[in-house]
Amino acid sequence: MELKIFDRITNRMVQFFGKFDVNLRYDSVGSDYSFEILFDPTSADHKILCAPARYNLAKVEHNGERLLTGFILGQNFQDQPVPVLNKFVGYSVPGVLERSDIPISSYPLQSDGLTLRQIATKLVTPFQITIDIDDDISDQMDIVYPKTTAEASQKVAEYLQQLCAQRNIILSHTASGHLLFTRAKADLKPIYHFEEGEPTTSITMNFNGDGMHNQITVIKQADKDGGNAGQSTVYNPYVPVDTTAFRPKVIIQNSGTDNDTLKCAQHELATELKNIVLTISTDRWIINGQVIKPNQVISVTSPKCYLYKKTNFFIESVNLSGSPTETTAVLTCVPVEVYNGQVPVNIFE
């Protein structure tokens, strides 16, 4: 792992660091990281690199491939009889949108006749964050919302994610620290097949049925400006249809049009499928010559985890950790239907 820190004047390479963790996330505006180094208070370079409240920019790379760009936000210093490593933490540049309310300069909170592209630009411009938009959703970014209103205390990312959900758009980030509007590549071929008995690899399956509903209904009420009412219902194949497991969910759509109610319901169903989590821990960071990253697909066969047949999963996040003596990759995966927009099929049947 290589770490470069930019102090707004010079790019400096950090060497001789100990433990390193980077958590790459797909369905999030930011990934986070931490590293440990031995701080030398007499070093002029370290006085700049390690300074609190400086918000230096870190660029995390591996074999020349950029994994993350983000600010250093926290430092832990210690004065001990024996020298100890000091921990530094941070997250991707757009991560600030998860912690920040909508700025006053972006008011009014109500947007009439604006597109998602226009609303996003208005909200993130004060943060000096670059927006990237994938070509295959560019047309969705330019559809007008007749009227939409944010809450006064709502975080920027939360509001944008709320709008994205109605268009089946994912709000993410790039390795260069840009805010990304995208759709998942969950229909790709698996990059690797994991199965029982592989040395240095463990597989865990967790199913949380309490977080699921057998039917999800989205309702949009007619508004005074002439917008039509709408209603759509979708069904979750992981919840039995018999009445003993009757678990309905009703959502009120507060922006968009009646044409968006089905997309809203489908998005909510896809979100509920995140209650199926496959976790794989392995000692390899590299598969097919590339660092394992989110937005890729793997396949798994593991009867002990109730996966009797070869099943595809989408990599939602990856934790890469390392030290001078070992490396570990932990993949957190969900069913591919969480992201590919297809009707889910019960993988346990």
C-alpha positions in Angstrom: 0.0 0.0 0.0 1.3 3.5 -0.9 0.2 6.7 0.9 0.7 10.2 -0.5 -0.3 13.2 1.6 -0.9 16.6 -0.1 -0.6 19.7 2.2 -1.9 22.0 -0.5 1.8 22.7 -1.5 3.6 19.4 -1.9 2.8 15.8 -2.4 4.7 13.7 0.2 5.1 10.0 0.3 4.6 8.4 3.7 7.0 5.6 4.4 7.5 3.1 7.3 3.9 3.0 8.4 2.5 0.1 10.4 -1.1 -1.2 10.2 -3.2 0.1 7.4 -7.0 -0.2 6.9 -9.1 1.0 4.0 -12.8 0.4 3.8 -14.0 0.8 0.2 -17.8 1.3 0.0 -20.0 1.4 -3.1 -23.4 2.5 -1.8 -22.0 5.5 0.0 -20.6 9.0 -0.7 -17.4 8.1 1.1 -14.9 5.4 2.0 -12.8 5.6 5.1 -9.3 4.7 6.0 -6.7 4.6 8.9 -3.0 4.2 9.2 -0.4 4.1 11.9 3.0 5.8 11.7 5.7 6.6 14.3 5.5 10.4 14.6 8.9 12.2 14.9 8.2 15.6 16.5 11.7 16.8 15.4 11.0 16.1 11.7 10.0 19.1 9.7 8.1 16.9 7.2 6.2 15.2 10.1 5.2 18.5 11.6 3.4 19.2 8.3 2.1 15.7 7.5 0.8 15.0 11.0 -0.5 18.4 12.0 -4.0 18.3 13.6 -6.7 20.7 12.1 -4.9 20.9 8.8 -7.1 18.6 6.8 -4.3 17.4 4.6 -5.4 15.4 1.5 -4.4 11.7 1.4 -4.2 9.6 -1.7 -4.2 5.9 -1.1 -2.7 3.7 -3.9 -1.7 0.1 -4.4 0.7 -0.9 -7.2 0.0 2.5 -8.8 -3.8 2.1 -8.7 -5.7 4.8 -6.9 -8.1 3.4 -4.3 -9.2 6.5 -2.4 -8.8 10.2 -2.1 -9.8 11.9 1.2 -8.9 14.2 4.0 -7.1 13.3 7.2 -9.6 14.2 9.9 -8.3 12.8 13.1 -5.0 12.1 14.9 -4.1 10.2 18.0 -0.8 11.1 19.7 0.8 9.5 22.7 3.8 10.2 24.9 4.8 6.8 26.3 8.1 5.6 27.9 8.4 3.3 24.8 7.7 4.8 21.4 4.3 3.7 20.0 2.7 4.1 16.6 0.2 7.0 16.2 -3.2 6.4 14.5 -4.5 8.7 11.8 -8.1 8.5 10.3 -10.0 10.1 7.5 -12.6 9.5 4.7 -13.2 10.3 1.0 -13.7 13.9 0.0 -17.5 13.6 -0.6 -17.9 12.0 2.8 -18.4 15.5 4.3 -21.9 15.5 2.6 -23.0 12.8 5.1 -22.0 15.0 8.0 -23.1 18.4 6.8 -26.5 20.1 6.7 -27.7 21.8 3.6 -25.8 25.2 3.7 -27.8 28.5 4.0 -26.2 29.5 0.7 -28.1 26.7 -1.1 -31.6 27.8 0.2 -34.5 27.9 -0.5 -35.1 24.2 0.6 -38.0 23.9 -1.9 -37.0 23.2 -5.5 -39.6 23.8 -8.2 -39.1 22.5 -11.7 -35.4 21.5 -11.2 -33.6 18.4 -12.4 -31.5 16.1 -10.1 -28.4 17.4 -11.9 -29.4 21.0 -11.0 -30.3 20.2 -7.4 -27.1 18.3 -6.9 -25.0 21.1 -8.4 -26.7 23.7 -6.2 -26.1 21.7 -3.0 -22.5 20.6 -3.5 -21.0 23.7 -5.1 -20.3 25.3 -1.7 -18.2 22.2 -0.8 -16.1 22.5 -4.0 -16.8 18.9 -4.8 -16.8 17.7 -8.4 -19.8 15.7 -9.7 -19.4 12.8 -12.1 -22.4 11.2 -13.9 -22.3 7.9 -15.7 -23.5 8.1 -19.3 -26.2 5.5 -18.9 -28.1 7.6 -16.3 -27.5 11.0 -17.8 -31.1 11.2 -19.1 -32.5 10.4 -15.7 -30.5 13.2 -14.2 -32.2 15.7 -16.5 -35.8 14.7 -15.7 -37.6 17.6 -13.8 -39.0 17.2 -10.3 -42.2 19.3 -10.3 -41.6 20.1 -6.6 -39.4 18.7 -3.9 -38.5 20.0 -0.5 -35.6 19.2 1.9 -35.8 19.3 5.7 -33.9 22.2 7.4 -31.7 19.8 9.4 -31.3 17.2 6.6 -27.8 16.2 5.6 -26.9 16.9 2.0 -26.2 13.2 1.2 -29.4 12.0 2.8 -31.5 14.4 0.7 -29.7 13.5 -2.6 -30.1 9.8 -1.8 -33.8 10.3 -1.2 -34.1 11.8 -4.7 -31.9 9.2 -6.3 -34.0 6.4 -4.9 -37.0 7.5 -7.0 -34.9 7.1 -10.2 -33.0 3.9 -9.3 -29.8 5.9 -9.2 -26.9 5.1 -6.9 -25.1 7.9 -5.1 -21.5 6.9 -4.7 -17.9 8.3 -5.1 -14.8 7.8 -7.2 -11.3 6.9 -6.2 -10.3 10.5 -7.2 -12.7 12.0 -4.5 -15.6 13.0 -6.8 -19.3 12.5 -6.1 -20.6 9.9 -8.5 -24.2 9.3 -9.8 -24.2 5.8 -11.2 -25.9 2.4 -11.6 -24.3 -0.8 -10.5 -22.6 -3.3 -12.8 -24.3 -6.2 -11.0 -24.9 -8.1 -14.3 -21.2 -8.6 -14.8 -19.5 -12.0 -14.9 -18.0 -13.1 -11.5 -14.4 -12.2 -11.1 -13.8 -15.3 -8.9 -15.6 -18.3 -7.5 -15.3 -19.0 -3.7 -16.2 -22.4 -2.3 -15.9 -24.4 0.9 -12.5 -25.8 1.9 -10.3 -23.0 0.4 -7.3 -22.4 2.7 -7.0 -18.9 4.3 -10.6 -18.2 3.3 -13.8 -18.1 5.5 -17.4 -17.6 4.4 -20.2 -16.4 6.6 -23.9 -16.0 5.7 -26.4 -13.9 7.7 -30.1 -13.7 7.0 -32.2 -11.1 8.9 -35.9 -11.9 8.2 -37.0 -9.3 10.7 -35.9 -6.5 8.3 -38.1 -7.8 5.4 -41.7 -7.3 4.4 -43.8 -9.6 2.1 -45.4 -6.6 0.4 -44.2 -3.1 -0.1 -46.6 -0.4 -1.2 -45.7 3.2 -2.2 -48.5 5.8 -2.3 -48.3 9.2 -3.8 -51.1 11.6 -3.0 -52.4 14.1 -5.5 -51.1 17.6 -4.8 -52.7 21.0 -5.2 -50.5 21.8 -8.3 -52.2 19.1 -10.3 -50.0 16.1 -9.8 -51.7 12.8 -10.1 -52.1 10.3 -7.2 -50.3 6.9 -7.7 -49.9 3.6 -6.0 -47.6 0.6 -6.6 -47.0 -2.7 -4.7 -44.2 -5.2 -5.1 -43.6 -8.5 -3.3 -40.6 -10.0 -1.6 -39.9 -13.6 -2.5 -38.0 -14.2 0.7 -41.1 -13.7 2.9 -43.8 -16.5 2.6 -47.1 -15.5 1.2 -49.2 -17.2 3.9 -50.8 -14.9 6.4 -48.8 -16.2 9.4 -45.9 -14.2 7.9 -47.9 -11.2 6.8 -45.6 -8.2 7.1 -46.8 -5.2 5.0 -44.9 -1.9 4.6 -46.4 1.3 3.3 -44.3 4.3 2.1 -45.6 7.8 1.3 -43.8 9.3 -1.7 -43.3 13.0 -1.1 -41.5 14.1 -4.3 -41.5 13.1 -8.0 -44.5 12.0 -10.0 -47.0 9.2 -10.1 -44.7 7.5 -12.7 -42.1 7.1 -10.0 -44.1 5.1 -7.5 -43.2 1.7 -9.0 -39.5 2.6 -9.1 -39.8 3.7 -5.5 -41.3 0.4 -4.4 -38.7 -1.6 -6.4 -35.9 0.4 -4.8 -37.3 -0.2 -1.3 -37.5 -4.0 -2.0 -33.9 -3.9 -3.3 -32.9 -2.2 -0.1 -34.6 -4.8 2.0 -32.5 -7.5 0.3 -29.5 -6.0 2.1 -30.7 -8.1 5.0 -28.9 -11.0 3.3 -25.2 -10.5 3.9 -22.4 -12.7 2.7 -19.0 -12.1 4.3 -15.8 -13.5 2.9 -12.4 -13.2 4.6 -9.3 -14.0 2.6 -5.6 -13.3 2.6 -5.6 -12.1 -1.0 -6.0 -8.4 -2.1 -5.5 -9.2 -5.8 -7.7 -11.2 -8.1 -6.9 -11.4 -11.8 -4.2 -8.9 -11.4 -6.5 -6.2 -9.8 -7.2 -5.1 -6.3 -10.6 -6.4 -5.1 -13.0 -3.5 -5.1 -16.8 -2.9 -4.7 -19.1 -2.9 -7.8 -17.8 -6.3 -8.9 -19.5 -9.8 -8.7 -18.2 -13.0 -7.2 -19.8 -16.4 -7.1 -20.0 -18.8 -4.1 -20.9 -22.4 -3.3 -21.1 -23.3 0.4 -23.6 -25.9 1.6 -22.6 -25.1 5.2 -23.9 -21.5 4.5 -27.1 -22.9 2.9 -25.7 -22.1 -0.6 -26.1 -25.5 -2.2 -25.7 -24.2 -5.8 -23.4 -21.7 -7.4 -24.8 -18.2 -6.5 -23.7 -14.8 -7.6 -23.2 -11.9 -5.1 -22.5 -8.3 -5.5 -19.4 -6.9 -3.6 -20.8 -3.9 -1.7 -17.7 -3.1 0.3 -14.2 -4.3 0.8 -12.0 -3.9 3.8 -8.3 -4.1 3.0 -6.0 -4.3 6.0 -2.3 -4.9 6.2 0.8 -4.8 8.4 4.4 -5.5 7.7 3.7 -9.2 8.3 0.2 -10.0 6.8 -2.7 -8.8 4.6 -6.4 -9.5 4.8 -9.4 -8.7 2.6 -12.9 -8.8 3.9 -15.6 -8.7 1.3 -19.2 -7.7 2.3 -21.6 -8.9 -0.3 -25.3 -8.8 -1.0 -27.6 -10.4 -3.6 -27.1 -9.0 -7.1 -30.8 -7.9 -7.2 -30.0 -5.2 -4.7 -28.4 -3.3 -7.5 -29.2 -4.8 -11.0 -32.8 -3.7 -11.1 -34.1 -7.2 -11.8 -36.9 -9.1 -10.0 -35.3 -11.0 -7.1 -35.3 -14.8 -6.9 -35.0 -16.6 -3.6 -31.5 -18.1 -3.6 -32.3 -20.5 -0.8 -35.0 -22.4 -2.7 
